[in-house]
Amino acid sequence: MKKYIVSMIMMTIACSICFPSSSAGRALQIVAFGDSITYGTGDPLKKGYVGRVEERLETIDQTVRMKNFGVPKFTSNDILQLLQQRKILRRVRQANYIILYIGTNDFRQSAQYVFNPLPKENLSKGKNFFLVRFNQIIELLRQHNQHAPIIVLGLYHPYIEYENETEIFKTIEGWNQSLRKAAQAFQQTYFVPTADLFLNDEEKHLFSDSLHLNAQGYELLSERVFQKLISLEEN
């Protein structure tokens, strides 16, 4: 744990040095769309990864205006409906960065919440429907903001209590590969993996329940998003 804290401190110092002067004096406008993971369910501090990204940016003296549109139980179809609202689209147009973390509930609904055995045919159909809606979401975001980088977060694997967890993981990775390919078809749209963050022996200590992260888990996720923002600001 001490090594982890030290590494985080060193990383923050490094980022504060390398953060480009082009962002100095301006507030970054960031909007985040997603489900309960973006909302921050399971975090006793009620910050989730979105609040922690905001804190990390403020630590390096970057002014940020973050708006979290994460809603528990949201699917890709719900995001599409949300993006019909004028006040939401106004935020999209103002954004310097857009974060999209969606697909967990699409996956779960496609499986009809049955994970052992996996309903492979349902999951295959569900993935295809999800990808259609994902493309529609990105197209809609791009209609209202042609320049802001879009960060698309991949799905992680919380289903470690099942005997067929290896099969579940491979299926989730199949969704991630398709999501990565779909994201790459759009300009300035970047797939950021998350599954690798939770593939060690301490994985079970990073969750607050069978699906959602705890404070430590959200800390890891926020660091991944923060580092992507830093790399995009440098370029």
C-alpha positions as CSV (number, residue, x, y, z in Angstrom):
1,M,0.0,0.0,0.0
2,K,2.9,2.4,0.8
3,K,4.4,1.7,-2.6
4,Y,1.0,2.5,-4.2
5,I,0.7,5.8,-2.4
6,V,4.2,6.8,-3.2
7,S,3.7,5.9,-6.9
8,M,0.5,8.0,-7.0
9,I,2.3,11.0,-5.5
10,M,5.1,10.8,-8.0
11,M,2.7,10.4,-10.9
12,T,0.7,13.5,-9.7
13,I,4.0,15.5,-9.5
14,A,5.0,14.4,-12.9
15,C,1.7,15.3,-14.5
16,S,1.7,18.7,-12.8
17,I,5.0,19.3,-14.5
18,C,4.1,18.0,-18.0
19,F,0.6,19.3,-18.2
20,P,0.7,21.7,-21.1
21,S,0.5,25.4,-20.7
22,S,-2.2,25.6,-23.4
23,S,-4.7,24.5,-20.8
24,A,-3.5,27.1,-18.2
25,G,-6.1,29.8,-17.5
26,R,-9.0,27.9,-19.1
27,A,-11.5,25.6,-17.4
28,L,-11.8,22.2,-18.9
29,Q,-15.5,21.3,-19.5
30,I,-16.0,17.6,-19.2
31,V,-19.2,15.6,-19.4
32,A,-19.6,12.0,-18.4
33,F,-22.3,9.6,-19.6
34,G,-23.0,6.2,-18.2
35,D,-24.8,3.9,-15.8
36,S,-24.3,3.2,-12.1
37,I,-20.5,2.9,-12.5
38,T,-20.3,6.4,-13.8
39,Y,-22.8,7.5,-11.2
40,G,-20.5,6.1,-8.5
41,T,-22.7,3.4,-6.9
42,G,-20.8,1.6,-4.1
43,D,-18.5,4.4,-3.2
44,P,-19.0,5.4,0.4
45,L,-17.5,8.8,-0.4
46,K,-20.0,9.2,-3.2
47,K,-17.4,10.5,-5.6
48,G,-17.0,7.5,-8.0
49,Y,-14.4,7.8,-10.7
50,V,-15.8,11.0,-12.1
51,G,-15.4,12.9,-8.8
52,R,-11.9,11.5,-8.4
53,V,-10.9,12.6,-11.9
54,E,-12.0,16.1,-11.1
55,E,-10.0,16.0,-7.9
56,R,-6.9,14.8,-9.7
57,L,-7.1,17.6,-12.2
58,E,-7.6,20.2,-9.5
59,T,-4.5,18.8,-7.7
60,I,-2.4,19.8,-10.7
61,D,-4.0,23.3,-10.7
62,Q,-6.3,22.6,-13.6
63,T,-9.6,24.2,-13.3
64,V,-12.4,21.8,-14.4
65,R,-16.1,21.9,-14.7
66,M,-17.3,18.3,-14.6
67,K,-20.9,17.2,-15.2
68,N,-21.8,13.7,-14.3
69,F,-24.8,12.3,-16.3
70,G,-24.4,8.7,-15.0
71,V,-27.7,7.1,-14.1
72,P,-28.0,3.7,-12.4
73,K,-29.4,0.9,-14.6
74,F,-28.9,2.9,-17.8
75,T,-28.4,1.1,-21.1
76,S,-27.2,2.4,-24.4
77,N,-30.8,3.0,-25.4
78,D,-31.3,5.2,-22.3
79,I,-28.2,7.3,-23.2
80,L,-29.8,7.8,-26.7
81,Q,-33.0,9.0,-25.0
82,L,-31.0,11.3,-22.7
83,L,-29.3,12.9,-25.6
84,Q,-32.6,14.1,-26.9
85,Q,-32.8,16.7,-24.2
86,R,-31.8,20.3,-25.1
87,K,-30.1,21.0,-21.8
88,I,-28.0,17.9,-22.2
89,L,-27.0,18.7,-25.7
90,R,-26.0,22.2,-24.6
91,R,-23.5,20.6,-22.2
92,V,-22.2,18.4,-25.0
93,R,-21.6,21.4,-27.3
94,Q,-19.6,23.1,-24.5
95,A,-17.5,20.1,-23.6
96,N,-13.7,19.9,-24.1
97,Y,-13.9,16.2,-23.3
98,I,-16.7,13.6,-23.3
99,I,-16.5,10.4,-21.3
100,L,-18.8,7.4,-22.2
101,Y,-19.0,4.3,-20.1
102,I,-21.9,2.2,-21.2
103,G,-22.6,-1.5,-22.0
104,T,-22.6,-3.2,-18.6
105,N,-26.4,-3.3,-18.4
106,D,-26.7,-4.1,-22.1
107,F,-24.5,-7.1,-21.4
108,R,-26.5,-8.2,-18.3
109,Q,-29.8,-7.7,-20.0
110,S,-28.7,-9.7,-23.1
111,A,-27.7,-12.5,-20.7
112,Q,-31.1,-12.2,-19.1
113,Y,-29.0,-12.1,-15.8
114,V,-28.1,-15.7,-16.3
115,F,-24.3,-16.1,-16.3
116,N,-23.9,-19.9,-15.7
117,P,-24.3,-21.2,-18.3
118,L,-24.1,-18.2,-20.6
119,P,-26.9,-17.8,-23.1
120,K,-24.5,-17.4,-26.0
121,E,-27.0,-16.7,-28.7
122,N,-28.8,-14.0,-26.7
123,L,-25.4,-12.4,-25.9
124,S,-24.4,-12.4,-29.6
125,K,-27.7,-10.7,-30.6
126,G,-27.4,-8.3,-27.7
127,K,-23.9,-7.3,-28.7
128,N,-25.0,-6.5,-32.2
129,F,-27.9,-4.4,-31.0
130,F,-25.6,-2.6,-28.5
131,L,-23.1,-1.8,-31.2
132,V,-25.8,-0.2,-33.4
133,R,-26.9,2.0,-30.5
134,F,-23.3,2.8,-29.6
135,N,-22.7,4.0,-33.1
136,Q,-25.8,6.1,-32.9
137,I,-24.6,7.7,-29.6
138,I,-21.3,8.7,-31.1
139,E,-22.9,10.0,-34.2
140,L,-25.3,12.1,-32.1
141,L,-22.4,13.4,-29.9
142,R,-20.4,14.3,-33.0
143,Q,-23.4,16.2,-34.5
144,H,-23.3,18.6,-31.6
145,N,-19.5,18.6,-30.9
146,Q,-17.1,17.8,-33.7
147,H,-13.9,18.5,-31.8
148,A,-14.0,17.2,-28.3
149,P,-12.2,13.9,-27.8
150,I,-14.5,11.1,-26.7
151,I,-13.1,8.6,-24.1
152,V,-14.9,5.3,-24.4
153,L,-14.3,3.0,-21.4
154,G,-14.3,-0.7,-21.8
155,L,-16.2,-3.2,-19.6
156,Y,-14.6,-5.0,-16.7
157,H,-15.3,-8.5,-15.3
158,P,-16.9,-8.6,-11.8
159,Y,-18.3,-12.1,-12.1
160,I,-15.6,-13.9,-10.2
161,E,-18.0,-15.9,-8.0
162,Y,-19.1,-18.1,-11.0
163,E,-17.4,-21.4,-11.9
164,N,-17.3,-20.4,-15.5
165,E,-15.7,-17.0,-14.9
166,T,-13.1,-17.6,-17.5
167,E,-15.8,-18.1,-20.1
168,I,-17.5,-14.9,-18.9
169,F,-14.3,-12.9,-19.1
170,K,-13.7,-14.1,-22.7
171,T,-17.2,-13.1,-23.6
172,I,-16.8,-9.6,-22.1
173,E,-13.5,-9.3,-23.9
174,G,-15.3,-10.1,-27.1
175,W,-17.6,-7.2,-26.4
176,N,-14.6,-5.0,-25.6
177,Q,-12.9,-5.9,-28.9
178,S,-16.0,-5.0,-30.8
179,L,-16.4,-1.8,-28.8
180,R,-12.8,-0.8,-29.5
181,K,-13.2,-1.4,-33.2
182,A,-16.4,0.6,-33.3
183,A,-14.8,3.5,-31.5
184,Q,-11.8,3.5,-33.8
185,A,-14.2,4.2,-36.7
186,F,-14.8,7.7,-35.4
187,Q,-12.3,10.6,-35.3
188,Q,-10.9,11.5,-31.9
189,T,-12.8,8.7,-30.2
190,Y,-10.6,6.6,-27.9
191,F,-11.2,3.2,-26.4
192,V,-9.7,2.9,-22.9
193,P,-9.6,-0.6,-21.4
194,T,-10.6,-1.2,-17.8
195,A,-10.7,-5.0,-17.4
196,D,-6.9,-5.3,-16.8
197,L,-7.2,-3.1,-13.7
198,F,-9.1,-5.9,-11.8
199,L,-7.2,-9.0,-12.8
200,N,-5.0,-9.6,-9.8
201,D,-5.4,-11.6,-6.6
202,E,-6.8,-8.6,-4.8
203,E,-9.7,-8.1,-7.2
204,K,-12.3,-9.1,-4.7
205,H,-11.2,-6.3,-2.4
206,L,-12.0,-3.7,-5.1
207,F,-15.7,-4.3,-5.2
208,S,-18.5,-3.1,-2.9
209,D,-20.9,-5.8,-4.1
210,S,-21.1,-8.3,-7.0
211,L,-20.9,-5.6,-9.6
212,H,-19.9,-2.2,-8.4
213,L,-16.5,-0.9,-7.3
214,N,-15.6,0.4,-3.8
215,A,-13.5,3.5,-3.1
216,Q,-10.2,1.7,-4.0
217,G,-11.7,0.3,-7.2
218,Y,-12.9,3.7,-8.3
219,E,-9.5,5.1,-7.4
220,L,-7.9,2.8,-9.9
221,L,-10.5,3.6,-12.6
222,S,-10.1,7.3,-12.1
223,E,-6.3,7.0,-12.5
224,R,-6.8,5.3,-15.8
225,V,-9.1,8.1,-17.1
226,F,-6.9,10.8,-15.7
227,Q,-3.8,9.5,-17.5
228,K,-5.8,9.3,-20.7
229,L,-6.8,13.0,-20.3
230,I,-3.2,13.9,-19.6
231,S,-2.0,12.2,-22.8
232,L,-4.7,13.8,-24.9
233,E,-3.9,17.3,-23.5
234,E,-0.2,16.7,-24.4
235,N,-1.0,16.1,-28.0
